[in-house]
């Protein structure tokens, strides 16, 4: 039976047919652990990622699934259980150590907190928290994307723009905040502390931050949220505050998750599914001992214009008077 399961060519066709029929009837499957001990190559890739129900994770999984379907590899998934759980870094390191010891040929780790891993197999990270990790990684052009989002709002005439930041300790959040600040300064607009609210990339923090910004004595006419989940919270806050989007408030996000399209949310696409797809291809190259062109792959971002932003009305009226 083991020779048939392992695709040995020295088994007679009629014998193989009978064994396959028996295997199917009994529902027998081979042990991954046993298979890994018999062969140096397992044809198995490990994936460690946060909360599998999180829209961000789902988008990356789409690309990973597509790449796996095109390859000869299978996928083994571990989840750290949520982006806000305590001890995520330790859990990531434990999973990597466990998987690399015998089960997989390589691993993809998504949104990893750890900057170093102890592993005997190759690792590729997608959107690591550290902008200079000690392993190959795929990162979006977060700073450039934030600049593009801000220039779009500035071009619509907005001058008082609020910003809901992501988790401050994460490199992508820092880059997006820097893009917000630099775009304002380039336009000759001072950065006001009361227009920047710290969040954590969740809808809840976007909602709380949105309410705080809209309650200001001089509220913003536009809000740039560090991700789409936060922007969704801002949309809720606007509705509760009796404001219409985009008539009274322009809102822009970052990620371009599936929900953004349905909500008509203008956003910055960082091509999360393509990041997952490219991560698998980078990893397979490393597994096959092929050199990478670059250790850090920079995924270009792109503005996606929908219906959540509009030109500032008073600015348009002012221009018409000339």
Order of alpha helices (4+ residues) and beta strands (2+ residues): alpha-alpha-alpha-beta-alpha-beta-alpha-beta-beta-beta-alpha-beta-alpha-beta-alpha-beta-alpha-beta-alpha-beta-alpha-beta-beta-alpha
